[in-house]
């Protein structure tokens, strides 16, 4: 039955086998596809490809071959009782630390070692994929846990850097602009409760940032090359922004030219005002989601009330912006529908996850994330 020398991952109750190499590649591919949602596809691929590395041990292979052929003892045989299990998670976790060091490797090791038992409790996600009410509820819960001295681990986008008053003893920040690193540092020992300074670890994630985040990362690399002094010196930020604006075109709409007088001393104020956008939101469209019972009730009432001011104000707490590409895909797949002109709402339960928020296929930039 096992005439070849290929390592076995699983033996099903009908006697069919699942090749280990095939299993690892399939899991890695699926994990990467799911984690692309928040810019961690490369990390997830490594976790997937190494999660069952321990099954390549001769001891495990002897065990699963014997168990599946005679005694039906469990060695990850589907449907068999849990007796005499061989540890197959630890080798992959140790290999991750060996390959990627104490910081990055330990993060991967958590995923690999816990792929059956699960991750430690207290891991929380925060991003703009969640509606405002959802984010507010999560932030309140984080504050309560921190106040009570409970362990809480927050994986967040830059959302946590603006107007969110949280205080952690340590933070991990993906390499980005120096201003973003400073904002992350502002969430470490923010209230001075520790006897020593809070700690911020800046790491380089796999993959590449995009757009302005990528330009900010390049500027930070350029500025800090060979630098070994205080990263939070005020003068350093002036130099950072001088370098940063050399890498970008801050006036793509050529608004400054419109504010210069022409030959007749006229200035195109109206055209300049029409072109000016502090935040370019033209590529995003809102979706109203049924995060909780009140959000569901508001969505149900909307076709009957119409877009009256009071209900639209209430629904702002249940709004999530998505790119036009994602918006079109979600409409085509039946997850959202237009119930009034220009107003789209959730119509399938699977659209909104109570941990992550709106499920899309878009990939966030690695530099977006703080942990």
N, C-alpha and C positions, 0 to 999 in steps of 0.2 A: 504493500500500500504506500509505503514511504521509500520507494526505490531510489529517488534522486537525493542529492545532498542539500537541497534548498532548505533554509531555515523556515520553520513553521510559526505563524503568528497565532492562529486559532484552529481548533478542530470542532466542527459543528456536530450536532447530535446525529446527523445522517452519515457521518464519516468523512465528509468533504473537508478539505483543508484550505486555509487561507495563507498564501505565501507571505513571509515576513517582509521582504523587500517591497512587494506590491502594496501590502497593508500600510507600511510607513509612508510610501509616496502618496497613496490615496488620502491618508489622514493629513499629511502635510499640505496637500493641495486644497483640501476642504477647509482646513484651519486658516490657511493664508487667505482664501477667498472671503471667509467670514471676517477676519481681522482687518482686511483692507478698508472696512467701514470706518475704522478709526486710525488708519495710517500705520498699523502694526503688522501688515501682511508678512514682511520678511522675518520678523520675530516669531510669528505664529508658525511659519514654515519650518523654522529650526526646531521649535518645540514639537511639532508633529513628526518630523523626520527622526527625532531622537527619543520620542516618548516611550517606545518599546524596545529601545536598543538592548536592554538587558535580556530580551528573549533570544538573542544571538549566542548567549552563553551555552557552552556544551551541557552544563548541568540542567538548564531549562529545557533544552532540546531532548535530552535523554528522558526527562520527566514527562514532557508532553507526549512523546512517542509511546512511552510505556503506558501512561495513563489512558490515552485514547484507544490503545489497542486491547488492553486487558481490564484493568481495575476501574476505569472511568473516574479516577481521582481527578479533582479539578486542577488543571494547569492553564486556566483561562479557556476551558472547554465550555462552549455555550450550553447553558441549561444544567450543568453538572453541579453537585454540592461543593461548598467551599471548604476543602480540606487540603492541608499540605501545600499551600500556595508558595511558589518560588518568587522571591522579590525580583521583579523585572523593571521597576521604575527607577531605583536608585542609580544604576549604572549610567543611564542617560542624563540624570541630574548632575552626577559627578563630572561627566564628560563636558557638559555645558559650562561648568565652572572652570574646568581645565582649559577649554578653548577660548572663553570670553572673559575670564578674570572674575574677581570677587563681586564687582558691582553688577555688570550686565549678566554674567553667568549665573549669579544667584537669583536674579529675576526669572531667568529661563528655568532654573532648577525648581523654583516654586511650581511653575506650570507643569513640568514633567513629573516631579515626584507626587504631585497631587492630582494626576489625571484620572485616578479612580476615587480617591478620598475627597477630592474637591479642594478649592482654595480656602485659605483662612477666612473666617467671618470678618465683616467690617470693611469690605472693599466697596467703594461707592464711585459712580460715574457722574460727571457733570459736563455738559456741553450744550451748545445751541440747538442740538437735535431734540432737546427736551423743551416743552412749553414752559412759559414763565411760572405757572402755578406748580408744576412738577419740580422745577429748579428751586423754588422757594421752600417747598416741603423738604427736599433733600438737604438744603443748607440748614434749615431749622434742626433737622435730625443730626446733622454733623455737629452743630454747635452743642446740642444736648449731650452727645456722646463725648465730645472733648471736655465739656464741663464736668461730666461724671467720671472722667479719667479712663474712659474706655478706649481700646485700640481701634483706630479708624484709618483706613487708607483711601485716599481720594485720588482718582485718575481724572484729570480735568483738562480741558482746552484752556485757552487764554481767558476764557470767561471768568475764571477765578481771580484774574489779575485786576479786574476793574470793578470797584464798588462792592466787593465781597469781603466782609470782615471775618476772616478765619485765622486761627493761630495754631501752627503745628511746630513740633520740635525739629523736624527735618523735612526737606523738600528735594525732589529730583526734577531737574528742568532740562528738557531737550534743548540742545544748542540752538539759539535764535539770536535776536537782537539784544544788545546789552541792556536796553530799557526793559525788555521782557524778563531778562534774568534778574534785574533789580526788583521788578514787581513780584517775582516769585520769592525772592529773599524777604520781601516785606510781609510774607505770610509765615515766616519762621520766627518763633519767639516774639511775635508781634506785640504782645502785652508784657514782655519782660518777666515772665514767670520762671524761666530757667535761671540757674546760677551762672550759666555760661551762655555764650552766643548760640543761636540756632545754626543749623548746618544746611547748606545748599550744595548739592552735587549736580554739576552740569555734565551731561553725557551726550555722546553723538549717536543718534539712533540709526539703524539701517534705513536705506532708501534715501530719497532726496526731497528737500523742501521745494516749494513752488512759489513763484511770484515774489511779492515784497518780503515774505518771510525768508525766502532764499537769499535775497539781496541783503537783508539784515544779518543773516548768518555769515555771509561772506565778509561783511563789514566788521563783525565781531572778531572773526578769525584774523583779519588784517590788523585790526587795532591791538589785539592782545598777543600777537606773535612776539615772543620774547619778553612779555610783560609779566612781572612777578610782584607787583605792588597791590594796593587796595583797589579792588574792582569797583568800588562804590564811590570813588573820588568824584566830586561834582564836575571837576574840570574834564574828566575823562568822557563824560557824556556829551560835552560840547564837541570834542574831537570826534566822537562816534557819529553824531548827526551830520557833521561836516563831511565825513567820509561817506556816510550813507546816501546823502543827496547827490553825491558825485556818481553813484551807481544807478540812479533812477532819474526819470523825467517827471518832476512834480507838476508840470503844467501841460499835460498831453492835449487838453482842449484848447490850448493857446489863449487862455483867458487874459493873461497879462498883456498880450498884444492888443486885445480889444479895449483895454483901459488906457491905451495911449492915444492922444489926440491925433486925428488925421490932418490933412492939409487945411480943412475948414474948421479946425479946432473942435469938431464934434467927437464924442466918446460913446461907444456902443454899450451903454450900461445895460439895456434890456437884453441884448444878445448874450452878454457876459453872465447876467443873472440866470438866464435859461440854461446855459451850459454848465454852470457851477454846480457841483455835487460834492458835499463834504464826505459823504459815503456813497459810493456807486452801488445802488441797490437795483439797478435796472435788470440784472441777471437773476434776481430772486423773486419768488412769488410765495405768498403765505398760504398755509393750510391750517384750518381749525381742526383740532384733534379732541377726541373724547377721552381725555386723560382720567377724569373722575365722573361721578354721577352728575355733578352740576354742569360740567362741560358737555356731557351727553344731552342733558335737558336743554341747554342753550342751543345746541346744534339742531335738536328736534323742533324747537320753537321758531328758529330762524326763517324757514319757508313761510310760516304763517304771519310773523310780525313784519318781515322785510328787514332791510338793513337800518333799523332805527338806531338812534344814537346810543341809547342805554344798553341795548343788547350787544352792539359792536364794541362798546367800551368793556363790557364783561368778557367778551370773547377774546380780547387782546391777551388775556392771561392764558389762553389756550391756543395761541398762534405759534407756528413753527415755520420759519422761512426755508425754502428749498430752491435749488438751482432750477432754471427753466428745463434743463435736460431731465432732472429727476422728476420734476412736476409732470412733464409729458409722459414719462414712463409709468409713473404711479396712476395717472389717469387712464392710460391704455390698459394697464393690468387690473383696473377696477378697484384700486385701493382708495381713490378719492374721486369725487364728482363735483361738478359745478351746479350748485342748487339755486344760485342767483347770479346774475351777470358779474363775472370777476370774483366770485366768492366760492372757494373750493373747501370741501369738508371731508373728513375721514368717513368711509362707508364700509370698511372691512376691519375686523378686529386685529388682524395680523400686522397692520401698519405700525402700531405703536407698542413699543416694548417698555415695560414698567421699570426697567433698569437703564436702558439706553436712550429711549425716546423713539423718534421716527426712524424706521429702518429704510435705508437707501443703499445704493451701490456706490455712492461717491466715496472717494478716498481722501481722508484728511491728510494734510501735510504732517510729517513726523514732528516738525518744530512747533506744531500747535499744542503739543501735549506736555503737561506737568504731572508728575506723580507724587 
